[in-house]
Amino acid sequence: MMSSNDSRIKEAKACIAKAEEHLKTSVFKMKFKPDFDMAAMEYERAAVCYKNANDLKNARDCYLNASKNHHFNRNFFHEAKAKESAASICRDLKESISAAKYIQEACESYVLSGSMDTASLTIDKCAKWFEYSEPETAITMYEKGLALVQQTDRSKMAGEFMNRLTNLYIRSEKYDKAIKIINDEIDRYVETKDYLKVGQLSLSLTILGLAKGDTIETSKLLNRCFQADGFELSQEAAICGNLIKAYEDGDDDNFQNLLKNGLIRSMDNDYLRLIKKIRVPDINGVESSGITFENEDEDDLK
């Protein structure tokens, strides 16, 4: 008696045979060009059968064949959908490089089809696959996603991509890149007069600047924030100024106490991990990057 998986694999092979038949041409049958649409449909059916039979490699290959035939038919949206399905299976197979490649190709096809929103949402969903296992891959995907949404009026999604990119840059200790993104956000919020956001971002900017151990650059970076009405008298401005002063004075006790402020403790976990590493350098002239690496107590994080 044939098992359920054997039955599914048999059905998948039958679908592939039909797909190959649709791709054949015949003068005698007056069929002068391949039927790419029907071939793609049969490959997708075969992919589902293989997937249900837990034959993931053949399922992946069938989705890729379906995508190729949709491309020949200039159906870019369905080409992207099939490529996205192949990427999802690659993730299950732990083929992260291929998964990232197919996702990026899928997004390019979504853009060709005019589906910018779908392309952005696909990047948002799939970049999360790699945030901890392959952070550099996630960074590349979010950077492309950010460039994509900045071409359109999608400020909310752009903000989400910026936030995720900033956190990934912090984990990777790419503080300059994180600072650049925060500066861009501050410029945007100053222009739109969203001064609450400017205050929140000023804390991020200060922490990152002091993590680099450069109080002069940090002070210069904060100048843009003072263009926001009311920032000068805000609690965030006072905290930023006091942090810089404590750092320059070599007063580590005061500096660590300032970091316990509720506005700072409510920041993302990546910032909380970072502030646990910052120590004021010796004021007597011992150079320091401003960071010391210690064992982190996860209980202190949110």
C-alpha positions in Angstrom: 0.0 0.0 0.0 1.4 3.4 -1.0 2.0 5.8 1.9 0.6 9.3 1.9 4.0 10.8 1.2 4.6 8.4 -1.7 1.2 9.4 -3.1 2.1 13.1 -2.9 5.5 12.6 -4.6 3.8 10.6 -7.4 1.3 13.5 -7.8 4.2 16.0 -7.8 6.0 14.1 -10.6 2.8 14.0 -12.6 2.5 17.8 -12.3 6.0 18.2 -13.4 5.3 16.0 -16.5 2.4 18.2 -17.3 4.5 21.3 -16.9 7.1 20.0 -19.2 4.4 19.1 -21.8 3.1 22.7 -21.6 6.5 24.0 -22.5 6.8 21.9 -25.7 6.0 23.3 -29.1 4.6 21.3 -32.0 4.1 22.2 -35.6 1.7 19.3 -36.0 -0.4 20.5 -33.1 -0.2 24.1 -34.3 1.4 25.0 -30.9 4.1 27.5 -31.8 5.1 28.8 -28.4 5.3 27.4 -24.8 2.4 27.9 -22.4 4.5 29.5 -19.6 1.4 30.3 -17.5 0.1 26.7 -17.4 3.7 25.4 -16.8 4.1 27.7 -13.9 0.8 26.6 -12.4 1.8 22.9 -12.6 5.2 23.6 -11.1 3.5 25.3 -8.2 1.2 22.4 -7.7 4.2 20.1 -7.7 5.9 22.3 -5.1 3.0 22.0 -2.8 2.9 18.2 -3.1 6.6 18.0 -2.4 6.3 20.3 0.5 3.5 18.2 2.0 5.7 15.2 1.5 8.5 16.9 3.4 10.7 16.8 0.3 11.8 20.4 0.7 14.6 20.5 -1.8 12.4 19.4 -4.7 9.7 21.8 -3.4 12.3 24.6 -3.6 13.3 23.7 -7.1 9.7 23.5 -8.3 9.0 27.0 -6.9 12.1 28.3 -8.7 10.9 26.7 -12.0 7.5 28.3 -11.4 9.1 31.6 -10.9 11.2 31.3 -14.0 8.1 30.5 -16.1 6.2 33.5 -14.7 9.2 35.6 -15.6 9.0 34.4 -19.2 5.3 35.2 -19.2 6.2 38.7 -17.8 4.0 38.1 -14.8 6.4 39.7 -12.4 4.1 39.7 -9.3 3.6 35.9 -9.4 7.3 35.5 -10.3 8.0 37.2 -7.0 5.5 35.2 -5.0 7.0 31.9 -6.2 10.6 33.2 -5.5 9.4 34.2 -2.0 8.1 30.7 -1.4 11.4 29.3 -2.5 13.2 31.6 -0.1 11.0 30.4 2.8 11.9 26.8 2.1 15.6 27.7 1.9 15.2 29.2 5.4 13.8 25.9 6.6 16.7 24.1 4.9 19.2 26.5 6.7 20.3 27.8 3.4 20.5 31.4 4.5 22.6 32.7 1.6 20.1 31.4 -0.9 17.1 32.5 1.1 18.5 36.1 1.2 19.3 36.0 -2.5 15.8 34.8 -3.5 14.1 37.3 -1.2 16.0 40.2 -2.8 15.2 38.9 -6.2 11.5 38.6 -5.2 11.4 42.2 -4.0 12.9 43.4 -7.3 10.1 41.6 -9.2 7.5 43.1 -6.9 8.9 46.5 -7.7 8.7 45.7 -11.5 5.1 44.7 -11.0 4.4 48.0 -9.3 3.7 46.4 -5.9 6.0 48.6 -3.8 4.0 48.0 -0.6 4.3 44.2 -1.0 8.1 44.6 -1.7 8.5 46.6 1.5 6.4 44.2 3.6 8.3 41.2 2.2 11.7 42.8 3.2 10.3 43.7 6.7 9.1 40.1 7.2 12.1 38.3 5.9 14.9 40.5 7.3 13.6 39.4 10.7 14.6 35.8 9.9 18.3 36.9 10.0 18.4 39.6 12.7 20.2 37.3 15.2 21.5 34.4 13.0 22.9 36.5 10.1 22.9 40.2 11.2 24.9 41.4 8.2 22.4 39.8 5.9 19.6 41.5 7.8 21.4 44.9 7.6 21.8 44.5 3.9 18.1 43.8 3.5 16.9 46.6 5.7 19.2 49.0 3.9 17.6 48.0 0.6 14.2 48.2 2.1 14.9 51.7 3.5 16.1 52.9 0.1 12.9 51.5 -1.4 10.4 53.1 0.9 12.3 56.4 0.8 11.3 56.6 -2.8 7.7 56.8 -1.8 5.7 58.4 0.9 5.8 55.6 3.4 7.2 57.4 6.5 5.9 54.9 9.0 7.7 51.9 7.4 10.8 54.0 6.8 10.8 54.7 10.5 10.5 51.0 11.4 13.4 50.1 9.0 15.5 52.9 10.5 14.8 51.6 14.1 15.7 48.0 13.2 18.8 49.1 11.3 20.0 51.2 14.2 19.6 48.3 16.6 21.5 46.0 14.3 24.3 48.6 13.9 24.6 48.8 17.7 24.8 45.0 18.0 27.5 45.0 15.3 29.3 48.0 17.0 28.9 50.1 13.9 28.2 53.2 15.9 28.9 55.7 13.1 26.3 54.1 10.9 23.8 54.2 13.7 24.5 57.8 14.4 24.0 58.7 10.7 20.5 57.1 10.7 19.6 58.9 13.9 20.8 62.2 12.5 18.6 61.6 9.4 15.7 60.9 11.7 16.3 64.1 13.7 16.4 66.2 10.6 13.1 64.7 9.5 11.4 65.3 12.8 12.7 68.8 13.1 11.2 69.6 9.7 7.9 68.0 10.6 8.0 69.7 14.1 7.7 66.4 15.9 9.7 67.7 18.9 8.8 64.7 21.2 10.7 62.4 18.8 13.6 64.8 18.6 14.0 64.6 22.4 13.9 60.8 22.4 16.5 60.6 19.6 18.8 63.1 21.4 19.3 60.5 24.1 20.2 57.9 21.5 22.6 60.2 19.9 24.3 61.1 23.1 24.7 57.5 24.2 26.2 56.5 20.9 28.6 59.4 20.8 29.8 58.7 24.3 30.2 55.0 23.5 32.7 56.2 20.9 34.4 58.3 23.7 34.1 61.6 21.7 32.3 64.4 23.7 33.2 67.1 21.2 31.5 65.2 18.3 28.6 64.4 20.6 28.0 68.0 21.5 28.2 69.0 17.8 25.7 66.3 16.9 23.2 67.6 19.5 23.2 71.1 17.9 20.6 70.1 15.4 18.2 69.1 18.3 18.4 72.6 19.7 16.6 73.8 16.5 13.5 72.1 17.8 11.2 74.5 19.8 11.3 73.7 23.5 14.2 71.2 23.4 16.6 73.5 25.3 14.3 73.4 28.3 13.4 69.7 28.0 14.4 66.9 30.4 16.1 65.1 27.6 18.4 68.2 26.9 19.3 68.3 30.6 20.1 64.6 30.7 22.3 64.9 27.5 24.2 67.9 28.9 24.8 66.3 32.3 26.0 63.0 30.7 28.5 64.9 28.6 29.7 67.0 31.5 30.1 63.9 33.8 32.0 62.2 31.1 34.3 65.2 30.6 34.8 65.6 34.3 35.8 62.0 34.7 32.9 61.5 37.2 32.0 57.9 36.6 29.7 57.6 39.7 27.6 60.6 38.6 27.6 59.3 35.0 26.3 55.9 36.0 23.6 57.5 38.2 22.5 59.6 35.3 22.1 56.4 33.2 19.6 55.1 35.7 17.1 57.8 34.6 13.7 56.5 33.6 13.9 58.0 30.2 17.1 56.1 29.5 15.9 52.8 31.2 12.9 52.8 28.9 15.0 52.7 25.7 15.4 49.6 23.5 17.3 46.6 24.9 20.2 47.2 22.5 20.8 50.6 24.1 20.5 49.1 27.6 23.2 46.6 26.7 25.4 49.4 25.4 25.1 51.7 28.4 26.3 48.8 30.6 29.6 48.9 28.7 30.2 52.6 28.9 32.7 53.8 31.5 34.1 57.3 31.9 37.8 57.2 31.0 40.5 58.3 33.5 40.5 62.1 33.6 44.3 62.0 34.2 44.9 61.4 30.6 44.5 57.6 30.1 43.0 57.2 26.7 39.9 55.1 26.4 37.3 54.4 23.8 34.8 54.8 26.5 33.7 51.2 26.5 34.6 48.3 28.7 33.3 44.8 28.0 31.8 43.0 30.9 29.5 40.1 31.6 26.0 41.4 30.9 23.1 40.7 33.3 20.1 40.0 31.2 17.8 40.6 34.2 18.7 44.3 34.0 17.1 44.4 30.5 13.5 44.8 29.7 
